[in-house]
Amino acid sequence: MNINERPTTAPRIMDAGELTPWVAVFADELGSPRHTPLTIRCYIDCARHFAAWLVIENVELSEVGDDALGRFAKHRCRCGGYRRAVPHLTSYLSRVHRFVVFLAGRGVVAPLAEAIASPVDPLVRDFQEWLMRHRGIRDRTAVRHGRMIMRLLPSLGSDPHAYNPAEIRMVILNEAQRCSVAYTKTMITALRGYLRFLAAADLCRPGLEHAVPRIPQWRLSSLPRYLSPDQVDRIVASCDLRTRRGIRDRAILLLLARLGLRAGDIWEMRLGDIDWDSGTLRVKGKGRCETLLPLPQDHKPSHREIFAIGPVNFFDSCATARKR
């Protein structure tokens, strides 16, 4: 369709065309590793937008590739939808890229050129398996770390025994000039893990991970790094235990303050995760690894008052609060 023939008003609903069922399958696949509903919705919006753009531009599925992704990133969006899309953003394009990789894995489109031309070094592949098996890191994070190490290998060299602190420091400083601060910090995390893996396998000098420099980031520097114990106690005491919401909030605060749990750890809890007899709590942390932690000892005589809100499940109440 010629751009001059498009309507002046963009349609309110994007038409994904023949990729509509594949968008639904993509959503199911995202739900299997238990992404949050917000994350899944962002991915699906990007996938549907790309599919609708293919329909508008009359791009055949056999023509989907790096060139099509480049054109999509530069197009002036008139594809429709309820929210304003920004297809040129890196985060937006990465979601679309993942959708195309998903389609290529199902044989719907041809594999991207970069996927064919980028073999993974055997040592990096062992590093990825080590991350998943011994560090409890999910496969997507391991793949990302491996991709970053592959980017650094030409500068680091192929012989880990020859790595030295000055060379490692210079590699990161050079990359910091070409990448964003957030990307560089993630690359630093990957490199530290890679050096620990090499040292554990006796392939490089131990302790080289300490040579990796830190990259300062001042975006949230004005915020306090932590609350004092008195401040934490005042926040916990501020909850109104005469209401269901106050009981729920107190339980959440105790889990955050006493056990150091993440918000996602608390959101995924269920009442069956609490063993009242032994006073333990089963937590599913990063990598879906389960561990047992002691229940907070605050208000010990009535733990059930903290974790159960009458007939309303405390954890259902947490999920409702998160949706709000």
C-alpha positions in Angstrom: 0.0 0.0 0.0 1.3 3.4 -0.9 1.9 5.7 2.0 -0.2 8.4 0.2 -3.2 6.1 0.2 -3.3 5.6 4.0 -6.1 7.1 5.9 -5.4 10.3 7.8 -6.6 8.7 11.1 -4.8 5.6 12.3 -7.0 2.5 13.1 -7.8 2.0 16.8 -7.0 -1.8 16.6 -3.9 -3.2 15.0 -4.5 -6.1 12.5 -1.8 -8.7 12.9 -3.0 -10.5 9.8 -1.8 -14.1 9.4 0.5 -13.7 12.4 -2.5 -13.3 14.8 -2.4 -16.9 16.1 1.4 -16.8 16.4 1.1 -13.7 18.6 -1.2 -15.7 20.9 1.4 -18.6 21.0 4.1 -16.1 21.7 2.1 -14.8 24.7 1.7 -18.4 26.0 5.5 -18.9 25.7 6.2 -15.7 27.7 3.8 -16.9 30.4 5.6 -20.2 30.8 8.7 -18.7 32.5 6.2 -16.7 34.6 6.9 -13.2 33.3 4.7 -10.5 35.0 1.5 -9.6 33.2 2.9 -6.1 32.5 6.0 -7.6 30.8 3.9 -9.9 28.7 1.6 -7.1 27.6 4.6 -5.0 26.5 6.0 -7.8 24.4 2.6 -8.6 22.9 2.0 -5.0 22.0 5.3 -4.8 20.2 4.7 -8.1 18.4 1.3 -7.1 17.3 2.6 -3.7 16.1 5.3 -5.4 14.0 2.8 -7.8 12.5 0.4 -5.0 11.7 3.2 -3.1 10.0 3.9 -6.1 7.9 0.3 -6.1 6.7 0.3 -2.4 6.0 3.6 -2.5 4.1 2.6 -5.8 2.2 5.8 -7.5 3.5 5.7 -11.2 2.9 6.8 -13.5 5.8 9.5 -14.8 3.5 10.9 -11.3 3.4 11.1 -10.8 7.1 14.7 -10.3 8.2 17.3 -7.7 9.3 16.3 -5.4 6.5 12.6 -5.5 7.5 13.5 -4.8 11.1 15.6 -1.8 10.0 12.7 -0.4 8.0 10.3 -1.0 10.9 12.6 0.9 13.3 12.6 3.9 10.9 9.0 4.0 9.8 6.6 6.9 10.7 4.1 5.0 12.8 0.5 5.2 11.6 -0.3 1.6 12.4 -3.0 2.2 15.0 -3.5 1.0 18.6 -4.5 2.7 21.8 -1.1 3.7 23.0 1.6 5.8 21.2 4.3 3.4 19.9 7.9 4.4 19.7 9.4 1.8 17.4 12.9 3.3 17.3 13.7 2.8 21.0 16.2 0.1 21.8 13.9 -1.6 24.3 11.0 -1.6 21.8 13.1 -3.1 19.0 14.6 -5.7 21.3 11.0 -7.0 22.0 10.2 -7.1 18.3 13.5 -8.9 17.7 12.6 -11.5 20.3 9.3 -12.0 18.5 11.1 -12.5 15.1 13.5 -15.0 16.7 10.5 -16.8 18.1 8.9 -17.0 14.6 12.2 -18.2 13.2 12.4 -20.9 15.8 8.9 -22.1 14.7 9.9 -22.0 11.0 7.4 -19.2 10.2 10.2 -16.8 9.0 13.8 -17.4 8.0 16.5 -17.1 10.7 18.1 -13.7 11.1 21.5 -13.2 9.6 23.1 -12.5 12.9 21.9 -15.7 14.4 23.6 -17.6 11.6 26.8 -15.7 11.6 27.4 -15.6 15.4 28.6 -19.0 16.6 29.2 -19.2 20.4 32.7 -19.9 21.6 32.8 -23.4 23.3 34.2 -21.8 26.5 31.5 -19.2 26.6 28.9 -22.0 26.1 30.3 -23.8 29.1 30.1 -20.5 31.0 26.4 -20.2 30.2 25.7 -23.8 31.4 27.7 -23.0 34.6 25.5 -20.0 35.2 22.3 -21.9 34.9 23.5 -25.0 36.8 25.5 -23.5 39.6 24.3 -19.9 39.9 20.6 -20.5 39.4 20.4 -18.0 36.5 17.7 -18.3 34.0 18.5 -19.3 30.4 17.7 -15.9 28.9 20.0 -14.1 31.3 22.7 -16.7 30.6 22.4 -16.2 26.9 22.6 -12.4 27.4 25.8 -12.7 29.5 27.3 -15.1 26.9 26.5 -12.6 24.1 28.3 -9.8 26.0 31.3 -12.0 26.6 31.5 -12.8 22.9 31.6 -9.1 22.3 34.5 -8.7 24.6 36.5 -11.7 23.5 38.2 -10.0 20.5 39.7 -7.4 22.9 40.4 -9.9 25.7 42.0 -12.5 23.5 41.4 -16.3 23.3 43.9 -17.4 25.9 42.4 -16.8 29.5 45.8 -17.6 31.0 47.2 -14.4 29.5 44.5 -12.1 31.0 45.9 -9.4 33.3 44.2 -6.6 35.4 45.4 -3.8 33.2 44.0 -5.4 30.0 40.7 -6.2 31.7 40.3 -2.6 32.9 41.2 -1.1 29.5 38.6 -3.4 27.7 35.8 -2.1 30.0 36.8 1.5 29.8 36.8 1.3 25.9 33.4 -0.3 25.9 32.0 2.4 28.3 32.8 5.0 25.7 30.6 3.3 23.1 27.7 2.0 25.3 25.2 3.4 27.7 25.9 3.3 31.4 23.2 0.7 32.1 24.5 -1.6 29.3 28.1 -1.2 30.5 27.1 -2.1 34.1 25.4 -5.3 32.8 28.5 -6.1 30.8 30.6 -5.7 33.9 28.4 -8.2 35.8 28.8 -10.7 32.9 32.6 -10.2 32.8 33.0 -10.7 36.6 31.0 -13.9 36.4 33.0 -15.1 33.4 36.3 -14.5 35.2 35.0 -16.3 38.3 34.0 -19.3 36.1 37.5 -19.3 34.5 39.2 -19.2 37.9 37.0 -22.0 39.2 38.0 -24.1 36.1 41.7 -23.2 36.7 41.8 -21.4 33.3 43.0 -18.0 34.6 44.5 -16.3 37.6 42.1 -16.2 40.6 40.9 -12.8 41.7 40.9 -11.1 38.3 37.2 -10.2 38.8 38.4 -7.6 41.3 40.2 -5.8 38.4 36.9 -5.0 36.6 36.2 -1.3 37.3 33.0 0.1 38.6 31.0 2.5 36.5 29.3 5.3 38.5 25.7 6.1 37.9 24.2 9.2 39.6 20.6 8.9 38.5 19.3 7.9 41.9 22.2 9.2 44.0 20.0 11.6 45.9 17.9 8.8 47.4 19.1 7.2 50.7 20.7 3.8 50.3 18.9 2.3 53.2 16.5 3.1 56.1 17.7 3.1 59.7 16.3 0.5 62.1 14.2 3.2 63.8 12.7 4.3 60.5 11.8 0.7 59.6 10.2 0.2 63.0 8.1 3.4 62.5 7.0 2.3 59.1 5.9 -1.1 60.4 4.1 0.4 63.3 2.2 2.8 61.1 0.1 -0.1 59.7 -3.5 -0.1 61.0 -4.1 -3.7 62.2 -7.8 -3.0 62.5 -8.2 -3.2 58.7 -7.4 -5.9 56.2 -5.2 -3.6 54.2 -3.2 -2.7 57.3 -2.6 -6.3 58.2 -1.5 -7.1 54.7 0.8 -4.1 54.5 2.4 -5.1 57.9 3.0 -8.6 56.6 4.6 -7.3 53.4 6.8 -4.9 55.3 8.0 -7.6 57.8 9.0 -9.9 55.0 10.8 -7.1 53.2 12.6 -5.8 56.3 13.3 -9.0 58.3 14.0 -11.4 55.4 15.2 -9.1 52.7 12.8 -10.5 50.1 12.1 -9.0 46.7 8.7 -7.7 45.8 8.3 -10.5 43.2 9.2 -13.2 45.9 6.3 -11.9 48.1 3.9 -11.6 45.2 4.4 -15.3 44.2 3.8 -16.6 47.7 0.8 -18.7 48.6 -0.6 -19.7 52.0 0.7 -23.2 51.5 4.3 -21.9 51.5 4.0 -21.2 55.3 4.9 -24.1 57.7 3.3 -22.9 60.9 4.6 -25.9 62.9 8.3 -25.4 62.1 8.0 -21.6 61.7 9.5 -21.6 58.2 8.6 -20.0 54.9 9.2 -21.4 51.4 10.5 -18.8 49.0 11.0 -19.0 45.3 13.9 -16.7 44.5 15.7 -15.8 41.3 16.0 -18.7 38.9 12.9 -20.3 40.6 15.2 -21.8 43.2 13.3 -22.7 46.4 14.7 -22.1 49.8 13.4 -22.2 53.4 13.6 -19.1 55.6 12.4 -18.5 59.2 9.2 -16.6 59.7 9.7 -13.1 61.1 9.5 -13.1 64.9 7.6 -9.8 65.2 4.2 -10.3 66.9 5.0 -14.0 67.4 1.9 -15.1 69.4 -0.4 -14.5 66.4 1.4 -15.1 63.1 -1.9 -16.2 61.5 -3.2 -12.7 62.1 -0.4 -11.3 60.0 -0.6 -13.8 57.1 -4.3 -14.5 56.9 -7.0 -11.8 56.6 -10.2 -13.5 57.7 -11.8 -15.3 54.8 -9.6 -13.3 52.3 -6.3 -14.9 51.3 -3.5 -12.6 52.2 -1.6 -13.5 49.0 -4.7 -12.9 46.8 -4.8 -9.5 48.5 -1.2 -8.8 47.6 -1.9 -9.7 44.0 -4.9 -7.3 43.9 -2.8 -4.5 45.4 -0.1 -5.0 42.8 -2.6 -4.8 39.9 -3.8 -1.4 41.3 
